[in-house]
Amino acid sequence: MNESKLKSSVTLRMFVMAMVVLFLLILAATIRSLISERQHRRNEAIKEVSQKWGNVQTITGPVLTIPFRKPTKDEKGKTVFYADCLHIMPETLQVEVDLNPEIRYRGIYEAVLYQSLIKLKGNFILPKLEKHNLSPEHLILKEAFITVGITDMRGIKNMITLNWGSEKLSASPGVKLLNIVKSGFTVFPAVSLSRNEYAFSADLRLNGSGEFNIVPVGKETLVTMSSAWNSPSFIGNFLPEKREISPDSFKAVWSVQHLNRNFPQTWTGNAYSVDHSAFGVKLLQPVDEYQKVNRAVKYAIMFIVLTFMAFFLTEIFSRAAIHPVQYTLIGLAIVLFYIILLSLSEHIPFNVSYVTASVGVILLISAYAKSVLKTKRAAAVIGGILAALYLFLFVTLQLEDYALLLGSIGLFVILAVVMFLTRRIDWFDIGGIGNGQKARFFKKENDFVAIQK
């Protein structure tokens, strides 16, 4: 490419700059891939720790199941017996949960774990058998059992005893049926039709990680949850009716009625699934550095274009010619900011990482601008523009809910400033920059006229 033509042709130089910007955006895309890879590695490390401690825990139940054997006629009129189970949900269910969180490390990564104390209390009321076309003689009461679902059995940390009326029943591992829960423990209570109501209670100590959920199987389910964690995220099908979040703890209360869910109090067979009604809390980490860095990279095109525009306008007003290689080096410094931010944020707080990375890049580009443009004033202007851009991005990252609004207003203001500064430039008469020729930037004779000496 002819160098004198590159200096004299603004269109050609802008085309070359566009190619440089495209190259830098490709590099920015690879940084987003790097962020995803580091985030995946973090998730794998957390998963490894959680598997040894206890994964996400969901408590379902207790559910009372009574097998039955009912005679019926086949197509030939012969008497055959149909066997299935009658499932009964609690009339009332009260759950008190105390989550004790702690942080465990796997290399540089943090995993949020918890120990929980769970108190279950409530009662069962036996249903009217006519509702299910059953008679007392159809029920196999001696084979009745209670199931409590626990998603990760490795988290159980105590010998579980279910108080059934005045009896104390020991739990057996595993579930007899998989159509309600996939894992948990089973208790075999004494059930008699001569008694209509049975009270129960149990205490569980359970390890888990990340989330804790409850399935509201009671006709009236009341859940109270408290924890020494200050950044909960309430998840699932129901939000708490009351919640208190302080700088060092939270407490939440849910009240769910049977009309709020999509399964009845009693049914036979496997007609219903209960796990879709679960709700609970997720123990969020206050800062997800990968999410913030990923959001910052999305603004890479704005930083590259605006920085190049600042250099290009400075180039015009100062009558200096900047080579595409120099633009490339400046762009690489901008892209390097995101790599520095990513690497630092894995070891120190995000805000400190951001300030460190942005100050380093601003000083580097400003010093390079002074060397290229041969003037301290131009370098100071470039440094000021970069400082304003990085401050704008920092505020945008902090105000996540208003990021789009702030970003659109900021871009509008930047565009207005550029249009104001360039409103009188005669773009057809600036080809003399850098080749010793006279360059008239404005159409009016009494306006600023730049003459390269």
Secondary structure as the mmCIF struct_conf table of DSSP 4:
data_model
#
loop_
_struct_conf.conf_type_id
_struct_conf.id
_struct_conf.beg_label_comp_id
_struct_conf.beg_label_asym_id
_struct_conf.beg_label_seq_id
_struct_conf.end_label_comp_id
_struct_conf.end_label_asym_id
_struct_conf.end_label_seq_id
HELX_RH_AL_P HELX_RH_AL_P1 GLU A 3 SER A 8
HELX_RH_AL_P HELX_RH_AL_P2 VAL A 10 TRP A 53
STRN STRN1 GLN A 57 LYS A 73
TURN_TY1_P TURN_TY1_P1 GLU A 75 LYS A 76
BEND BEND1 GLY A 77 GLY A 77
STRN STRN2 THR A 79 ILE A 88
BEND BEND2 GLU A 91 GLU A 91
STRN STRN3 THR A 92 ARG A 106
TURN_TY1_P TURN_TY1_P2 GLY A 107 ILE A 108
STRN STRN4 TYR A 109 ILE A 125
HELX_LH_PP_P HELX_LH_PP_P1 LEU A 126 LYS A 128
HELX_RH_3T_P HELX_RH_3T_P1 LEU A 129 HIS A 132
TURN_TY1_P TURN_TY1_P3 ASN A 133 ASN A 133
HELX_RH_3T_P HELX_RH_3T_P2 PRO A 136 HIS A 138
STRN STRN5 LEU A 139 LEU A 139
HELX_RH_3T_P HELX_RH_3T_P3 LEU A 141 GLU A 143
STRN STRN6 PHE A 145 ILE A 150
BEND BEND3 THR A 151 THR A 151
HELX_RH_3T_P HELX_RH_3T_P4 MET A 153 GLY A 155
STRN STRN7 ILE A 156 ILE A 156
BEND BEND4 ASN A 158 ASN A 158
STRN STRN8 THR A 161 TRP A 164
TURN_TY1_P TURN_TY1_P4 GLY A 165 SER A 166
STRN STRN9 GLU A 167 SER A 170
STRN STRN10 SER A 172 PRO A 173
BEND BEND5 GLY A 174 GLY A 174
BEND BEND6 LYS A 176 LYS A 176
TURN_TY1_P TURN_TY1_P5 LEU A 178 ILE A 180
BEND BEND7 LYS A 182 SER A 183
STRN STRN11 GLY A 184 VAL A 187
TURN_TY1_P TURN_TY1_P6 LEU A 193 SER A 194
STRN STRN12 GLU A 197 SER A 209
BEND BEND8 GLY A 210 GLY A 210
STRN STRN13 GLU A 211 VAL A 215
BEND BEND9 GLY A 218 LYS A 219
STRN STRN14 GLU A 220 SER A 227
BEND BEND10 ALA A 228 ALA A 228
BEND BEND11 ASN A 230 ASN A 230
STRN STRN15 PRO A 232 GLY A 236
BEND BEND12 ASN A 237 ASN A 237
BEND BEND13 GLU A 241 GLU A 241
STRN STRN16 LYS A 242 SER A 246
TURN_TY1_P TURN_TY1_P7 PRO A 247 ASP A 248
STRN STRN17 SER A 249 GLN A 257
HELX_RH_3T_P HELX_RH_3T_P5 HIS A 258 ASN A 260
BEND BEND14 ARG A 261 PHE A 263
BEND BEND15 GLN A 265 GLN A 265
STRN STRN18 THR A 266 THR A 268
TURN_TY1_P TURN_TY1_P8 GLY A 269 ASN A 270
HELX_RH_3T_P HELX_RH_3T_P6 ASP A 275 SER A 277
STRN STRN19 PHE A 279 LEU A 283
BEND BEND16 PRO A 286 PRO A 286
HELX_RH_AL_P HELX_RH_AL_P3 GLU A 289 VAL A 297
TURN_TY1_P TURN_TY1_P9 LYS A 298 TYR A 299
HELX_RH_AL_P HELX_RH_AL_P4 ALA A 300 SER A 318
TURN_TY1_P TURN_TY1_P10 ARG A 319 ARG A 319
HELX_RH_AL_P HELX_RH_AL_P5 PRO A 324 SER A 345
TURN_TY1_P TURN_TY1_P11 GLU A 346 HIS A 347
BEND BEND17 ILE A 348 ILE A 348
HELX_RH_AL_P HELX_RH_AL_P6 PHE A 350 LEU A 373
HELX_RH_AL_P HELX_RH_AL_P7 LYS A 376 GLN A 398
HELX_RH_3T_P HELX_RH_3T_P7 GLU A 400 TYR A 402
HELX_RH_AL_P HELX_RH_AL_P8 ALA A 403 LEU A 421
TURN_TY1_P TURN_TY1_P12 THR A 422 ARG A 424
STRN STRN20 ILE A 425 ILE A 425
HELX_RH_3T_P HELX_RH_3T_P8 TRP A 427 ASP A 429
TURN_TY1_P TURN_TY1_P13 GLY A 431 GLY A 436
STRN STRN21 LYS A 438 ALA A 439
STRN STRN22 PHE A 442 PHE A 442
BEND BEND18 LYS A 443 LYS A 444
TURN_TY1_P TURN_TY1_P14 GLU A 445 ASN A 446
BEND BEND19 ASP A 447 ASP A 447
STRN STRN23 ALA A 450 ILE A 451
#
